[in-house]
């Protein structure tokens, strides 16, 4: 086992060295506002693929639990036909040019994503904006998308790994807009009509909520011109007002959902800094170190868990998480708390920190390799973080971390755990689970 870990560490270091030597010159990223529409453009010379994202800021944080999923429903249906192109014609045009649409939805945004060949950007853009501005919302298409969304919502309970996250999330964000699924309640999806979507499209697909991100080998003037044409047909809309960013989940808590399973699925959530916050770089590294240590403690050393890990989300009111699947939940949680206590009491050894920093830097570089990765990162930092420019500061801040920085964020954030459990409540000690 130790030999395998060493080989992975060497491979990671080699990959990082190769990437650092072979990466092209820094590309130019520009942010601007054209006719009230915010635009971010990243020029990637020589790239054969163009990615575009039209995002509505707010997501579930804006819509609230009862309306969550409305915008995904809207975009999913919009891609099935427009007022000028019926479904078959639209699909034929997409296929002939090599265009692909995707829907991105989160707690703070919903987006329609375009992927197309660079040499077909003009016709692709025309189809992209047609879908945004002129959705047909055919009743038959609404029914197809509605049934798919209901099936996605209801299938969550059949998958313990997804269900336990929902249990923990709803406990952690009790009475906050993040409570519930980004797809919304199934009852809402089932009840939405064509008129509901048309009204929502008129009132909420607006310049004040929109963010346009484009990544590709394109001319800035052409991008600006296309953005201006899109902005011309978008209403300004009211000023976007989100709920307060302040969030306090309160003291430790536990929620158990009984399921007859051989394994108990456990998810623990803690408050976390959002991207761009001064604590964010150290926190991300701390959670990666915690994930490695959990593996050693609950899997390798004690054999208490078959699946384990720790990580962090990307939200305005953010969270960190750890999870295990175990037949011995109390023993696993005691091992988790021992691991957390060690990180708060003792600074991380320099060698372990260097390895964690190398892993974090490599992952970040890999997450920015493709055109779509770069699009996702720019949108995430602008909408969820404190501006897309802050993304350039992340790696220098990571490289400057010291053991005391990791210890400090561990003490600050690895407490007040909110645990969700799917499994046997008779094997769960509330006193233990709520003791940190």
C-alpha positions as CSV (number, residue, x, y, z in Angstrom):
1,X,0.0,0.0,0.0
2,X,2.8,2.5,0.9
3,X,4.6,1.8,-2.4
4,X,1.5,2.7,-4.3
5,X,1.1,6.0,-2.4
6,X,4.8,6.9,-3.2
7,X,4.3,6.2,-6.9
8,X,1.2,8.3,-7.0
9,X,3.1,11.2,-5.3
10,X,6.0,10.9,-7.8
11,X,3.6,10.9,-10.7
12,X,1.8,14.0,-9.4
13,X,5.1,15.8,-9.0
14,X,6.2,14.8,-12.5
15,X,2.9,15.9,-14.0
16,X,3.1,19.3,-12.3
17,X,6.6,19.8,-13.6
18,X,5.6,18.9,-17.1
19,X,2.6,21.2,-17.0
20,X,4.6,24.1,-15.6
21,X,7.1,23.8,-18.4
22,X,4.6,23.2,-21.3
23,X,1.8,25.6,-20.5
24,X,1.4,28.3,-23.2
25,X,1.9,32.0,-22.6
26,X,-0.8,33.5,-20.3
27,X,-4.0,34.2,-22.3
28,X,-5.9,37.4,-21.9
29,X,-9.1,37.6,-20.0
30,X,-11.2,40.7,-20.2
31,X,-14.3,41.8,-18.3
32,X,-16.7,44.5,-19.5
33,X,-20.3,45.6,-19.6
34,X,-22.0,46.2,-22.9
35,X,-25.5,47.9,-22.9
36,X,-26.1,46.7,-19.4
37,X,-24.9,43.0,-20.0
38,X,-21.9,41.8,-18.0
39,X,-19.4,39.9,-20.2
40,X,-16.2,38.0,-19.5
41,X,-14.1,37.0,-22.5
42,X,-11.0,34.7,-22.4
43,X,-9.0,34.6,-25.6
44,X,-7.4,31.2,-26.1
45,X,-5.3,31.4,-29.3
46,X,-5.1,28.2,-31.3
47,X,-8.0,26.5,-29.5
48,X,-10.4,24.7,-32.0
49,X,-13.3,24.8,-29.5
50,X,-15.4,27.7,-28.3
51,X,-17.4,27.6,-25.1
52,X,-20.1,30.1,-24.2
53,X,-22.2,30.4,-21.1
54,X,-25.3,32.4,-20.5
55,X,-25.9,32.4,-16.7
56,X,-28.7,33.7,-14.6
57,X,-27.3,34.7,-11.2
58,X,-29.2,33.7,-8.1
59,X,-30.2,30.1,-8.6
60,X,-32.0,28.6,-5.6
61,X,-30.6,31.4,-3.5
62,X,-32.8,33.8,-5.5
63,X,-35.8,31.6,-6.3
64,X,-36.2,30.0,-2.9
65,X,-37.1,26.3,-2.2
66,X,-40.5,26.4,-3.8
67,X,-39.4,27.8,-7.1
68,X,-36.0,26.0,-7.2
69,X,-35.7,24.1,-10.5
70,X,-37.8,26.6,-12.5
71,X,-34.8,27.9,-14.5
72,X,-33.5,24.4,-15.3
73,X,-37.0,23.5,-16.4
74,X,-37.0,26.6,-18.6
75,X,-33.6,26.0,-20.3
76,X,-34.1,22.3,-20.7
77,X,-37.3,23.0,-22.5
78,X,-35.9,25.9,-24.5
79,X,-33.2,23.7,-26.1
80,X,-36.0,21.5,-27.6
81,X,-37.3,24.2,-30.0
82,X,-37.7,27.9,-30.6
83,X,-40.4,30.2,-32.1
84,X,-38.4,30.2,-35.4
85,X,-37.1,26.6,-35.4
86,X,-39.2,23.6,-34.4
87,X,-37.5,20.8,-32.5
88,X,-36.5,18.7,-35.5
89,X,-35.1,21.7,-37.4
90,X,-33.2,22.9,-34.4
91,X,-31.7,19.4,-33.7
92,X,-30.8,19.0,-37.3
93,X,-28.9,22.4,-37.3
94,X,-27.1,21.5,-34.1
95,X,-26.0,18.1,-35.4
96,X,-24.9,19.4,-38.8
97,X,-22.6,22.1,-37.2
98,X,-21.4,20.0,-34.2
99,X,-23.0,22.2,-31.6
100,X,-23.8,20.9,-28.1
101,X,-26.0,22.5,-25.4
102,X,-25.7,21.8,-21.7
103,X,-27.6,23.0,-18.7
104,X,-25.6,24.0,-15.5
105,X,-27.6,24.5,-12.3
106,X,-26.4,25.3,-8.8
107,X,-27.6,27.0,-5.7
108,X,-26.3,30.4,-6.9
109,X,-26.8,30.2,-10.7
110,X,-28.4,28.5,-13.7
111,X,-26.7,28.5,-17.0
112,X,-27.2,27.5,-20.7
113,X,-23.8,26.3,-22.0
114,X,-22.8,26.3,-25.7
115,X,-19.9,24.2,-27.1
116,X,-19.1,24.5,-30.8
117,X,-16.2,24.3,-33.3
118,X,-14.3,27.6,-33.6
119,X,-14.9,27.8,-37.4
120,X,-18.7,27.5,-36.8
121,X,-19.0,30.1,-34.1
122,X,-21.2,32.5,-36.1
123,X,-24.1,30.0,-36.9
124,X,-23.7,28.5,-33.5
125,X,-24.1,31.9,-31.8
126,X,-27.3,32.5,-33.8
127,X,-28.8,29.2,-32.5
128,X,-27.6,29.9,-29.0
129,X,-29.2,33.3,-28.8
130,X,-32.4,32.1,-30.5
131,X,-32.8,29.5,-27.7
132,X,-32.2,32.2,-25.0
133,X,-34.5,34.8,-26.5
134,X,-37.2,32.9,-28.3
135,X,-38.1,29.6,-26.6
136,X,-41.1,27.8,-28.1
137,X,-42.1,25.9,-24.9
138,X,-44.1,23.3,-26.8
139,X,-46.5,21.6,-24.4
140,X,-45.3,18.1,-25.5
141,X,-41.7,19.1,-24.8
142,X,-42.8,20.4,-21.4
143,X,-44.3,17.1,-20.5
144,X,-41.1,15.2,-21.5
145,X,-38.8,17.5,-19.5
146,X,-41.3,17.6,-16.6
147,X,-41.3,13.8,-16.3
148,X,-37.5,13.6,-16.6
149,X,-37.1,16.2,-13.8
150,X,-39.6,14.4,-11.5
151,X,-37.8,11.1,-12.1
152,X,-34.4,12.8,-11.2
153,X,-35.9,14.2,-8.0
154,X,-37.5,11.0,-6.9
155,X,-34.5,8.8,-7.8
156,X,-32.4,10.6,-5.2
157,X,-34.0,8.6,-2.4
158,X,-33.0,5.3,-4.1
159,X,-29.3,6.2,-4.0
160,X,-28.1,6.3,-0.4
161,X,-25.0,8.3,-1.4
162,X,-27.2,11.1,-2.8
163,X,-29.9,10.8,-0.2
164,X,-27.5,11.3,2.8
165,X,-26.2,14.5,1.2
166,X,-29.8,15.8,0.9
167,X,-30.5,14.9,4.5
168,X,-27.4,16.7,5.8
169,X,-27.8,19.7,3.4
170,X,-31.4,20.3,4.5
171,X,-30.4,20.0,8.2
172,X,-27.5,22.4,7.8
173,X,-29.3,25.0,5.7
174,X,-32.6,24.8,7.7
175,X,-34.7,27.9,6.8
176,X,-32.1,29.1,4.3
177,X,-32.7,29.3,0.5
178,X,-30.2,26.5,0.0
179,X,-32.6,24.1,1.8
180,X,-33.9,21.5,-0.7
181,X,-32.7,20.4,-4.1
182,X,-31.6,22.7,-6.9
183,X,-34.1,20.8,-9.0
184,X,-36.9,21.9,-6.6
185,X,-39.8,19.8,-5.2
186,X,-41.3,17.3,-7.6
187,X,-44.8,18.8,-6.9
188,X,-43.6,22.2,-8.4
189,X,-42.1,20.6,-11.5
190,X,-45.3,18.7,-12.0
191,X,-47.5,21.7,-11.8
192,X,-45.6,24.2,-14.0
193,X,-47.5,25.2,-17.1
194,X,-46.4,26.8,-20.4
195,X,-47.8,30.1,-19.3
196,X,-45.8,29.9,-16.0
197,X,-42.6,29.5,-18.0
198,X,-43.4,32.2,-20.5
199,X,-44.1,34.6,-17.6
200,X,-40.9,33.6,-15.8
201,X,-38.9,34.1,-19.0
202,X,-40.3,37.6,-19.5
203,X,-39.7,38.7,-16.0
204,X,-36.4,37.0,-15.0
205,X,-34.3,36.4,-18.1
206,X,-32.9,40.0,-17.8
207,X,-29.6,41.9,-18.1
208,X,-29.4,42.6,-14.4
209,X,-29.3,38.9,-13.6
210,X,-27.3,37.7,-16.6
211,X,-23.6,37.0,-17.0
212,X,-22.2,36.0,-20.4
213,X,-18.9,34.1,-20.4
214,X,-17.1,33.2,-23.7
215,X,-13.8,31.3,-24.0
216,X,-12.1,30.7,-27.3
217,X,-9.8,31.8,-30.1
218,X,-12.0,34.8,-31.1
219,X,-11.7,38.5,-31.9
220,X,-12.7,40.8,-29.0
221,X,-14.5,43.2,-31.3
222,X,-16.6,40.3,-32.7
223,X,-17.4,39.1,-29.2
224,X,-18.4,42.6,-28.1
225,X,-20.6,43.0,-31.2
226,X,-22.4,39.7,-30.6
227,X,-22.9,40.5,-26.9
228,X,-24.3,43.9,-27.8
229,X,-26.8,42.2,-30.2
230,X,-27.9,39.9,-27.4
231,X,-28.2,42.7,-24.9
232,X,-30.4,44.7,-27.2
233,X,-33.2,42.1,-26.9
234,X,-32.9,41.5,-23.2
235,X,-34.9,43.6,-20.8
236,X,-33.0,45.3,-18.0
237,X,-35.1,43.9,-15.2
238,X,-35.1,44.9,-11.6
239,X,-31.8,45.1,-9.6
240,X,-30.8,41.7,-8.4
241,X,-31.2,41.4,-4.7
242,X,-30.0,38.2,-3.0
243,X,-30.6,37.2,0.7
244,X,-27.8,38.3,3.0
245,X,-24.5,36.5,2.6
246,X,-24.2,36.0,6.4
247,X,-25.0,32.4,7.4
248,X,-24.7,30.7,10.7
249,X,-25.8,27.0,10.8
250,X,-25.8,27.0,14.6
251,X,-24.6,24.3,17.0
252,X,-23.9,20.7,16.1
253,X,-26.9,18.7,15.1
254,X,-28.0,15.3,13.7
255,X,-30.7,14.0,11.5
256,X,-31.2,10.2,10.9
257,X,-33.3,8.7,8.2
258,X,-34.0,5.1,8.8
259,X,-33.3,2.7,6.0
260,X,-32.8,-1.1,6.1
261,X,-29.3,-1.2,4.8
262,X,-26.2,-3.2,5.7
263,X,-24.2,0.0,5.7
264,X,-24.8,3.4,7.3
265,X,-24.1,6.4,5.1
266,X,-22.8,9.4,7.1
267,X,-22.3,12.9,5.8
268,X,-21.0,15.7,8.1
269,X,-21.2,19.4,7.0
270,X,-19.4,22.5,8.4
271,X,-19.4,26.1,7.5
272,X,-16.7,27.1,5.0
273,X,-15.3,30.3,3.4
274,X,-16.5,31.1,-0.2
275,X,-14.0,31.4,-3.0
276,X,-12.1,34.6,-2.8
277,X,-12.3,34.8,1.0
278,X,-8.8,35.1,2.7
279,X,-9.4,31.7,4.4
280,X,-10.4,29.9,1.2
281,X,-6.9,28.7,0.0
282,X,-5.9,27.3,3.4
283,X,-9.4,25.7,3.9
284,X,-9.2,23.8,0.6
285,X,-5.8,22.4,1.4
286,X,-6.9,21.5,5.0
287,X,-9.9,19.5,3.6
288,X,-7.6,17.6,1.2
289,X,-5.3,16.8,4.1
290,X,-8.3,15.7,6.2
291,X,-9.4,13.4,3.3
292,X,-6.0,11.7,3.2
293,X,-5.9,11.3,6.9
294,X,-9.4,9.9,7.1
295,X,-8.4,7.3,4.6
296,X,-5.5,6.2,6.8
297,X,-7.6,6.2,10.0
298,X,-11.0,4.8,9.0
299,X,-10.0,2.5,6.2
300,X,-6.3,1.5,6.4
301,X,-5.7,1.5,10.1
302,X,-9.1,0.5,11.6
303,X,-11.0,-0.9,8.6
304,X,-14.1,0.9,9.9
305,X,-15.2,2.4,6.5
306,X,-15.3,1.2,2.9
307,X,-15.9,4.6,1.4
308,X,-14.6,7.9,2.9
309,X,-13.5,11.4,1.9
310,X,-13.7,15.1,2.6
311,X,-14.0,18.1,0.4
312,X,-15.7,21.4,-0.1
313,X,-18.4,23.0,-2.3
314,X,-18.6,26.3,-4.2
315,X,-21.4,28.4,-2.8
316,X,-21.8,31.9,-1.6
317,X,-22.7,30.6,1.8
318,X,-20.3,27.7,1.5
319,X,-19.8,24.3,3.1
320,X,-17.1,21.7,3.7
321,X,-18.0,18.0,4.1
322,X,-16.8,14.7,5.1
323,X,-18.4,11.3,4.5
324,X,-18.1,7.6,5.4
325,X,-20.0,4.4,4.6
326,X,-19.7,2.1,7.6
327,X,-21.3,-0.8,9.5
328,X,-20.0,0.7,12.7
329,X,-21.1,4.4,12.7
330,X,-20.2,5.3,16.3
331,X,-16.7,3.9,15.9
332,X,-16.2,5.6,12.5
333,X,-17.3,9.0,13.9
334,X,-15.0,8.6,16.9
335,X,-12.2,8.0,14.4
336,X,-13.2,11.1,12.4
337,X,-13.1,13.3,15.5
338,X,-9.7,11.9,16.5
339,X,-8.5,12.9,13.0
340,X,-10.0,16.4,13.3
341,X,-8.6,16.9,16.8
342,X,-5.2,16.1,15.6
343,X,-5.4,18.8,12.9
344,X,-6.5,21.4,15.4
345,X,-4.0,20.5,18.1
346,X,-0.8,19.9,16.0
347,X,0.5,21.8,13.0
348,X,0.7,19.8,9.8
349,X,4.2,18.4,9.2
350,X,6.1,20.4,6.5
351,X,6.5,17.4,4.3
352,X,2.8,16.5,4.4
353,X,1.9,20.1,3.7
354,X,4.2,20.2,0.7
355,X,2.6,17.1,-0.7
356,X,-0.9,18.5,-0.2
357,X,0.1,21.8,-1.8
358,X,1.5,19.9,-4.9
359,X,-1.7,18.0,-5.1
360,X,-3.9,21.1,-4.8
361,X,-1.9,23.0,-7.4
362,X,-2.0,20.1,-9.8
363,X,-5.7,19.6,-9.4
364,X,-6.3,23.3,-10.0
365,X,-4.2,23.3,-13.2
366,X,-6.0,20.2,-14.4
367,X,-9.3,21.9,-13.7
368,X,-8.3,24.7,-16.0
369,X,-7.0,22.7,-18.9
370,X,-10.0,22.4,-21.2
371,X,-12.1,25.2,-22.6
372,X,-15.1,24.1,-20.6
373,X,-13.0,24.0,-17.4
374,X,-11.9,27.6,-18.0
375,X,-15.5,28.6,-18.6
376,X,-16.7,26.9,-15.5
377,X,-14.0,28.5,-13.4
378,X,-14.6,32.0,-14.6
379,X,-18.3,31.8,-14.0
380,X,-17.8,30.2,-10.6
381,X,-15.3,32.9,-9.4
382,X,-17.5,35.7,-10.7
383,X,-20.9,34.5,-9.4
384,X,-20.0,32.5,-6.3
385,X,-16.6,34.1,-5.4
386,X,-15.5,37.7,-5.1
387,X,-14.9,38.3,-8.8
388,X,-13.2,36.4,-11.7
389,X,-10.0,38.4,-11.1
390,X,-9.5,36.7,-7.7
391,X,-8.9,33.4,-9.5
392,X,-5.4,34.6,-10.5
393,X,-4.5,35.0,-6.8
394,X,-5.5,31.5,-5.8
395,X,-2.3,29.7,-6.8
396,X,0.1,32.3,-5.3
397,X,-1.9,32.2,-2.0
398,X,-1.8,28.3,-2.0
399,X,2.0,28.3,-2.5
400,X,2.5,30.8,0.4
401,X,0.6,28.6,3.0
402,X,2.4,27.5,6.2
403,X,1.5,24.7,8.7
404,X,0.1,27.3,11.1
405,X,-2.4,28.5,8.4
406,X,-3.8,25.0,8.1
407,X,-4.1,24.6,11.9
408,X,-5.8,28.0,12.1
409,X,-8.6,27.2,9.6
410,X,-9.0,23.7,11.1
411,X,-9.7,25.3,14.5
412,X,-12.0,27.9,13.0
413,X,-14.1,25.8,10.7
414,X,-13.9,22.1,11.7
415,X,-16.5,22.4,14.4
416,X,-20.3,22.5,14.8
417,X,-20.7,19.5,12.6
418,X,-24.2,18.8,11.2
419,X,-24.5,15.1,10.5
420,X,-27.0,13.5,8.2
421,X,-27.3,9.7,8.4
422,X,-29.1,7.2,6.2
423,X,-29.2,3.8,8.0
424,X,-30.0,2.3,11.4
425,X,-30.9,4.9,14.0
426,X,-30.4,2.3,16.8
427,X,-26.7,2.3,16.1
428,X,-26.3,6.0,16.3
429,X,-25.3,7.9,19.4
430,X,-26.8,11.4,19.3
431,X,-24.5,12.5,22.1
432,X,-21.4,11.4,20.2
433,X,-22.5,12.8,16.8
434,X,-23.3,16.3,18.3
435,X,-20.2,16.5,20.5
436,X,-18.1,18.6,18.1
